[in-house]
Amino acid sequence: MRVFLINYSRPMEIDIARRLRAGGVEIAYWLGAKEYYQKLVAAGEFSGTVFHSTYDAINGAPAPGIDPAQFPPADKQLIEELGPYESAVLDMMEGFDHFHMPLLKKQHLYYTYLRYWQGVLKTFKPDAVLFADIPHTPYNFVIYHLARKNNIKTVLYKHTKGIVGRLLFFEDFTDYRELQAAYASLLKQGFRLDNLSAELRTYYAKHRDPQADNTLYYRKTKYLVDKAKQSDILPRWSTIVRHLRQLTLWSTTYKYLRMMFIKVRLIRFERQFTFVWQERILQYRRNRIKKRFHAEFKGLVEDNPDLAQKFVYVPLHFQPECATNPQGNIFKDQILMLETLSYALPPGWVIYAKENEIQWSWPRGYLGRYPGYYQTVAANKNIRLISPRISTFTLMEKAQAVATVTGTAGWEAVMRGTPALLFGHTWYNGAEGVFTVSGVADCRSVFEKIARGYAIDQGKVVTFLGALQQVAVAGYPSKRYKGDSAITESESARNISEKILHILGPHVS
C-alpha cells in the first residue's frame, strides 16, 4: 500500500508515520515542514520517500529530483472539471500573499499546482493520500481534489471542537457518513443518557446548565490577550517595567535589537527570507487595517440589544480559517449568509450578529474584514451588530434560532434546545435540531417550522452524542489541542495510526 503524507510535520505526526510504516505502509511522498523532516533524511529514515518542503510547495516549486517539465500543462478539461474549486484556492492564496501578487500571476500559480500534482499522482500512483487536517491551503486543496478526481482514496481527520480528545475520520469533509450511519442505527436501537461515557455525560450536563461557563479556550480573555501580543510592533510598557525592576533592561534591549536583524524564512509567496524588522513594519501596516475596521464596528455596535424580541443569533467566524474556506463553500462570504437570512426572516424578527474578537487580535485577522464590511452588514434593516462581550450562551438560550457557517455555536445551541441553521459542512450536520441550508427558500422553511412551535428532541441529541462516542477516535491532532485529555501524545499517535490502517484495509501488507 503506497501513500502520500500531506502536511505531516509535527512530532506526533512523525510518530504516526513511523507506526504506519511498521504496519506495512510504504510512504512514497511526504509533504511537510522541512525543519522536521530534514532530521529524518539526515538519519537515513524513510529511504526511498520523496520529501517536499511546504516552503517550496506554496510557490509551486517541485520536490528535489522531480522535473515538472516532464508533466503536460493542465488542459481545458482538467481546469473545467476543477473549476468549482478555483475560487476557493485563489481565496486561500490571500493568506500567503504579503506583497500583492497580481491576480493573473496567482491564477497561473494555480495552473502550476494542477500540472505538478496531477503529474506526481499519475507518476507515483498512490493507493491513498493522507491529510493531517481538512486541506485549507492552496496546494493541499488542489492535491485533495485531484486525488478524488483520480479515484485515489483520501483519508482526513479533524478534532471536534469543544469535545476534548475526540477525532473524526472521513474521506470527504462534506460527508460524515460513518457518524451518520451510527446515528441512524442508534435511533433504531434506542439510546439513553446513561449509555454515554461519564466524560460525555458531564459534557452534555454542562451544556444543559445555563449557569455553567462553557467558553472555549480560544474565546477566553487570556487567549485573546496572548494572541494580541503577536501583533505587537514594540514591547509593551508592562514588559519594559518588568525588566527595569529586574535590572535586565539593557541586556534584554541588546538581545531584542540583535533579534531584529535575524533573517527568517516564512511560508508565503515571494520574499520568503526576510529580516524580523521588515516583518514588524508589515505588521504595523496590518494593524492599521484592523484598527480601521474595528473603529467602524464600534460606531455601529449595539451594547444592549433587546433580548425579549424575536431574533436569530449569528456568531461570526474568525477569518481566514478552514471553518469558512473550504468548509463553508460560497458562504465563506459571511455577508452573503447574513443577507440570505435577512431576506428570509419573518416580519418582526431581527438578526443579532456578534463579531469574533479574535478578528481584531490575531496577526492575520486583517485579511478577514475590510473597511466598509460592517457598514454593508448594518445596511440591512433587520440586522444588528451587537457587542462581542454579551454572553454567547445567553444569546443562544434567548434566540429563536442560531445560524452559523460551521461554528460550534450551532451544536451548543441544540443542546440548549435552540434550533441551528448550518450553511456549511461540519461534523454535526444531520444532528437533531440542525438544519442544513443553502439559500432563502431553505431558511424560510426552517423559520416557518420554528414559528409553528418546533421543539428539539433532546433524546435524539443524546443519541447523536452516542454515535459520536461510537465512531470517534480517542486522541487529538497535536499537543495544541490536548486540553485536559488524559491521553498521552504517544497513545494519540497509536490510536490515529491504527484507525488509518483500518481505513486503508486488508491491502496493507
TASUL-V759502 format. One record per residue. N is the residue number from 1. RES is the residue in three letters. NEAR is the number of other C-alpha atoms within 12 Angstrom. D_LAST is the distance of its C-alpha to the last C-alpha in Angstrom with 2 decimals. Layout:
n/res/near/d_last
N/RES/NEAR/D_LAST
N/RES/NEAR/D_LAST
This chain:
n/res/near/d_last
1/MET/27/7.12
2/ARG/30/10.49
3/VAL/37/12.90
4/PHE/41/16.51
5/LEU/44/17.99
6/ILE/43/21.57
7/ASN/41/24.14
8/TYR/39/21.98
9/SER/32/24.81
10/ARG/25/26.05
11/PRO/25/25.15
12/MET/30/23.28
13/GLU/37/21.15
14/ILE/37/20.36
15/ASP/28/19.32
16/ILE/36/16.99
17/ALA/43/15.47
18/ARG/27/14.99
19/ARG/27/13.32
20/LEU/35/10.87
21/ARG/28/10.13
22/ALA/19/9.89
23/GLY/26/7.35
24/GLY/24/4.87
25/VAL/36/7.23
26/GLU/32/9.52
27/ILE/38/13.02
28/ALA/31/15.08
29/TYR/38/18.27
30/TRP/42/19.84
31/LEU/42/23.22
32/GLY/36/25.13
33/ALA/30/28.26
34/LYS/27/28.92
35/GLU/21/30.56
36/TYR/26/27.28
37/TYR/33/24.74
38/GLN/22/27.25
39/LYS/17/26.93
40/LEU/26/23.23
41/VAL/19/24.28
42/ALA/13/27.13
43/ALA/11/24.98
44/GLY/12/22.61
45/GLU/19/19.61
46/PHE/26/16.96
47/SER/17/18.40
48/GLY/17/17.67
49/THR/28/17.73
50/VAL/30/20.85
51/PHE/38/22.88
52/HIS/37/25.55
53/SER/32/28.40
54/THR/35/29.65
55/TYR/29/33.13
56/ASP/26/32.51
57/ALA/36/30.57
58/ILE/40/33.48
59/ASN/34/35.83
60/GLY/33/33.68
61/ALA/25/33.19
62/PRO/30/30.06
63/ALA/27/27.44
64/PRO/17/28.48
65/GLY/15/27.98
66/ILE/20/27.80
67/ASP/18/31.02
68/PRO/24/31.54
69/ALA/15/34.33
70/GLN/16/31.83
71/PHE/22/30.99
72/PRO/21/33.63
73/PRO/23/35.47
74/ALA/25/34.76
75/ASP/17/36.80
76/LYS/14/38.97
77/GLN/11/36.53
78/LEU/24/33.72
79/ILE/26/36.27
80/GLU/14/37.76
81/GLU/19/34.47
82/LEU/30/33.70
83/GLY/22/37.39
84/PRO/17/37.18
85/TYR/30/35.22
86/GLU/31/37.42
87/SER/25/39.98
88/ALA/37/37.43
89/VAL/39/36.10
90/LEU/34/39.67
91/ASP/33/40.48
92/MET/36/37.53
93/MET/37/38.87
94/GLU/32/42.02
95/GLY/31/40.32
96/PHE/31/39.73
97/ASP/28/43.05
98/HIS/27/45.71
99/PHE/19/47.97
100/HIS/17/48.43
101/MET/22/46.36
102/PRO/17/47.93
103/LEU/18/46.29
104/LEU/12/46.15
105/LYS/19/44.18
106/LYS/30/41.68
107/GLN/25/41.28
108/HIS/22/40.60
109/LEU/30/38.03
110/TYR/39/36.29
111/TYR/32/36.32
112/THR/32/34.94
113/TYR/43/31.95
114/LEU/44/31.44
115/ARG/33/31.70
116/TYR/34/29.41
117/TRP/43/26.53
118/GLN/36/26.68
119/GLY/27/26.52
120/VAL/33/23.63
121/LEU/34/21.51
122/LYS/23/22.43
123/THR/17/21.87
124/PHE/26/18.41
125/LYS/24/17.18
126/PRO/30/14.82
127/ASP/31/12.88
128/ALA/39/14.34
129/VAL/46/17.13
130/LEU/48/17.43
131/PHE/41/21.03
132/ALA/41/22.47
133/ASP/38/25.41
134/ILE/39/27.08
135/PRO/36/27.70
136/HIS/37/31.40
137/THR/36/32.04
138/PRO/44/33.04
139/TYR/45/30.13
140/ASN/40/27.44
141/PHE/39/29.13
142/VAL/44/29.14
143/ILE/44/25.42
144/TYR/44/24.75
145/HIS/39/27.01
146/LEU/34/25.92
147/ALA/36/22.27
148/ARG/26/23.54
149/LYS/20/25.89
150/ASN/25/23.16
151/ASN/18/21.12
152/ILE/29/18.34
153/LYS/32/17.04
154/THR/38/18.82
155/VAL/36/18.17
156/LEU/38/21.28
157/TYR/36/22.77
158/LYS/36/26.41
159/HIS/34/28.61
160/THR/32/31.34
161/LYS/31/34.56
162/GLY/31/36.90
163/ILE/38/34.39
164/VAL/33/33.16
165/GLY/36/29.61
166/ARG/37/28.09
167/LEU/37/25.43
168/LEU/44/24.72
169/PHE/44/21.63
170/PHE/34/22.12
171/GLU/32/21.29
172/ASP/32/24.99
173/PHE/38/27.53
174/THR/25/30.20
175/ASP/22/28.43
176/TYR/29/27.51
177/ARG/24/26.69
178/GLU/24/24.70
179/LEU/32/27.75
180/GLN/30/30.17
181/ALA/21/28.63
182/ALA/27/28.78
183/TYR/32/32.36
184/ALA/23/33.43
185/SER/19/32.08
186/LEU/27/33.89
187/LEU/24/37.06
188/LYS/12/37.16
189/GLN/14/36.46
190/GLY/20/38.80
191/PHE/26/38.07
192/ARG/21/40.47
193/LEU/24/40.90
194/ASP/19/40.46
195/ASN/21/36.93
196/LEU/25/35.98
197/SER/19/34.87
198/ALA/14/37.79
199/GLU/24/36.48
200/LEU/28/36.44
201/ARG/22/39.75
202/THR/20/41.29
203/TYR/24/39.94
204/TYR/34/41.39
205/ALA/24/44.67
206/LYS/22/45.16
207/HIS/32/44.86
208/ARG/27/47.30
209/ASP/19/49.78
210/PRO/23/52.04
211/GLN/15/53.07
212/ALA/17/49.63
213/ASP/19/48.59
214/ASN/29/45.13
215/THR/22/45.32
216/LEU/25/41.94
217/TYR/24/41.80
218/TYR/25/41.98
219/ARG/30/45.21
220/LYS/20/47.00
221/THR/18/49.84
222/LYS/15/48.35
223/TYR/19/45.23
224/LEU/23/47.46
225/VAL/20/49.71
226/ASP/19/46.88
227/LYS/24/45.50
228/ALA/25/49.03
229/LYS/23/49.38
230/GLN/25/46.67
231/SER/33/49.17
232/ASP/26/51.99
233/ILE/23/53.69
234/LEU/21/55.74
235/PRO/20/55.48
236/ARG/15/56.89
237/TRP/12/60.33
238/SER/12/58.97
239/THR/18/56.78
240/ILE/20/59.82
241/VAL/14/61.95
242/ARG/15/59.34
243/HIS/18/59.27
244/LEU/16/63.07
245/ARG/12/63.28
246/GLN/13/60.79
247/LEU/13/62.67
248/THR/17/59.51
249/LEU/19/60.51
250/TRP/15/61.34
251/SER/15/58.32
252/THR/19/56.02
253/THR/19/57.86
254/TYR/13/57.37
255/LYS/14/53.60
256/TYR/19/53.51
257/LEU/17/55.37
258/ARG/15/53.11
259/MET/18/50.06
260/MET/21/51.63
261/PHE/18/51.38
262/ILE/17/47.74
263/LYS/17/45.66
264/VAL/18/42.46
265/ARG/21/39.69
266/LEU/25/38.89
267/ILE/27/36.35
268/ARG/30/38.76
269/PHE/30/40.33
270/GLU/23/42.84
271/ARG/22/44.32
272/GLN/24/41.16
273/PHE/18/43.01
274/THR/22/46.05
275/PHE/21/48.44
276/VAL/24/48.39
277/TRP/21/52.02
278/GLN/22/51.16
279/GLU/30/48.57
280/ARG/23/51.23
281/ILE/20/53.56
282/LEU/24/50.95
283/GLN/28/50.39
284/TYR/22/54.16
285/ARG/23/54.20
286/ARG/30/51.35
287/ASN/30/53.20
288/ARG/24/56.30
289/ILE/27/54.44
290/LYS/33/53.18
291/LYS/24/56.71
292/ARG/22/58.15
293/PHE/29/56.05
294/HIS/33/56.31
295/ALA/20/60.08
296/GLU/24/60.00
297/PHE/35/58.15
298/LYS/20/60.71
299/GLY/18/63.48
300/LEU/26/62.00
301/VAL/27/60.48
302/GLU/23/61.97
303/ASP/21/61.93
304/ASN/17/63.19
305/PRO/28/61.88
306/ASP/19/63.32
307/LEU/26/60.63
308/ALA/17/62.90
309/GLN/19/62.45
310/LYS/27/59.74
311/PHE/36/56.95
312/VAL/44/53.31
313/TYR/46/51.63
314/VAL/46/49.40
315/PRO/44/47.75
316/LEU/44/46.87
317/HIS/37/43.55
318/PHE/35/43.44
319/GLN/36/42.57
320/PRO/34/40.70
321/GLU/34/37.63
322/CYS/33/34.45
323/ALA/36/36.23
324/THR/34/38.55
325/ASN/40/36.71
326/PRO/43/34.35
327/GLN/36/34.37
328/GLY/34/38.02
329/ASN/33/37.93
330/ILE/25/41.65
331/PHE/33/42.72
332/LYS/34/41.73
333/ASP/34/45.46
334/GLN/37/46.65
335/ILE/30/50.19
336/LEU/25/49.09
337/MET/38/47.77
338/LEU/44/51.09
339/GLU/28/53.18
340/THR/30/51.32
341/LEU/45/52.02
342/SER/36/55.58
343/TYR/25/56.34
344/ALA/28/54.98
345/LEU/35/56.62
346/PRO/25/59.25
347/PRO/18/62.84
348/GLY/16/63.70
349/TRP/28/60.14
350/VAL/36/59.01
351/ILE/44/55.80
352/TYR/46/55.42
353/ALA/45/53.01
354/LYS/41/52.07
355/GLU/37/50.78
356/ASN/32/47.92
357/GLU/31/49.55
358/ILE/38/46.50
359/GLN/36/47.55
360/TRP/38/50.51
361/SER/35/48.91
362/TRP/31/45.53
363/PRO/35/45.88
364/ARG/32/44.26
365/GLY/34/46.11
366/TYR/34/48.58
367/LEU/30/46.13
368/GLY/38/46.05
369/ARG/36/49.78
370/TYR/27/52.78
371/PRO/21/56.57
372/GLY/21/57.70
373/TYR/27/54.51
374/TYR/33/56.22
375/GLN/25/59.37
376/THR/24/57.42
377/VAL/38/56.03
378/ALA/29/59.46
379/ALA/18/61.13
380/ASN/24/59.82
381/LYS/21/62.66
382/ASN/28/60.55
383/ILE/36/58.07
384/ARG/36/58.91
385/LEU/39/57.21
386/ILE/36/57.32
387/SER/27/57.02
388/PRO/33/53.51
389/ARG/23/55.10
390/ILE/26/55.54
391/SER/27/53.06
392/THR/35/50.18
393/PHE/36/50.13
394/THR/28/53.84
395/LEU/40/53.33
396/MET/39/50.46
397/GLU/33/52.64
398/LYS/27/55.73
399/ALA/36/54.11
400/GLN/41/54.02
401/ALA/47/50.54
402/VAL/52/48.13
403/ALA/52/46.64
404/THR/52/43.83
405/VAL/48/41.26
406/THR/46/38.28
407/GLY/38/39.89
408/THR/40/39.35
409/ALA/43/43.06
410/GLY/48/42.39
411/TRP/44/40.22
412/GLU/45/42.67
413/ALA/45/45.51
414/VAL/43/44.29
415/MET/40/43.91
416/ARG/39/47.60
417/GLY/34/48.55
418/THR/39/48.92
419/PRO/43/47.22
420/ALA/48/45.02
421/LEU/49/44.81
422/LEU/44/41.51
423/PHE/42/41.53
424/GLY/40/37.93
425/HIS/37/34.39
426/THR/43/33.16
427/TRP/44/31.48
428/TYR/43/34.67
429/ASN/35/35.48
430/GLY/33/36.46
431/ALA/41/37.60
432/GLU/36/41.00
433/GLY/38/43.80
434/VAL/45/41.71
435/PHE/37/42.85
436/THR/32/40.86
437/VAL/31/43.53
438/SER/28/43.77
439/GLY/27/47.50
440/VAL/23/51.05
441/ALA/17/50.93
442/ASP/22/47.96
443/CYS/35/49.71
444/ARG/24/52.99
445/SER/23/51.40
446/VAL/34/49.91
447/PHE/34/53.22
448/GLU/19/55.10
449/LYS/20/52.84
450/ILE/30/53.40
451/ALA/20/57.15
452/ARG/11/57.26
453/GLY/13/56.07
454/TYR/21/52.29
455/ALA/24/50.95
456/ILE/25/47.42
457/ASP/21/46.13
458/GLN/26/44.86
459/GLY/27/43.19
460/LYS/31/40.82
461/VAL/38/40.30
462/VAL/38/39.28
463/THR/36/36.96
464/PHE/43/35.25
465/LEU/44/34.77
466/GLY/37/33.32
467/ALA/38/30.75
468/LEU/37/29.92
469/GLN/32/29.62
470/GLN/27/27.20
471/VAL/26/24.73
472/ALA/33/25.26
473/VAL/34/23.05
474/ALA/37/25.08
475/GLY/39/25.17
476/TYR/41/26.67
477/PRO/47/25.65
478/SER/35/27.69
479/LYS/22/30.41
480/ARG/18/33.01
481/TYR/27/32.13
482/LYS/29/31.86
483/GLY/24/35.42
484/ASP/18/36.25
485/SER/22/32.75
486/ALA/17/32.19
487/ILE/24/28.47
488/THR/22/27.74
489/GLU/29/25.88
490/SER/26/23.20
491/GLU/25/22.87
492/SER/33/22.85
493/ALA/34/20.04
494/ARG/30/17.98
495/ASN/33/18.89
496/ILE/43/18.18
497/SER/38/14.68
498/GLU/29/13.89
499/LYS/30/15.52
500/ILE/40/13.70
501/LEU/31/10.22
502/HIS/19/12.05
503/ILE/27/13.53
504/LEU/32/10.55
505/GLY/18/9.63
506/PRO/13/7.50
507/HIS/17/6.02
508/VAL/23/3.79
509/SER/15/0.00
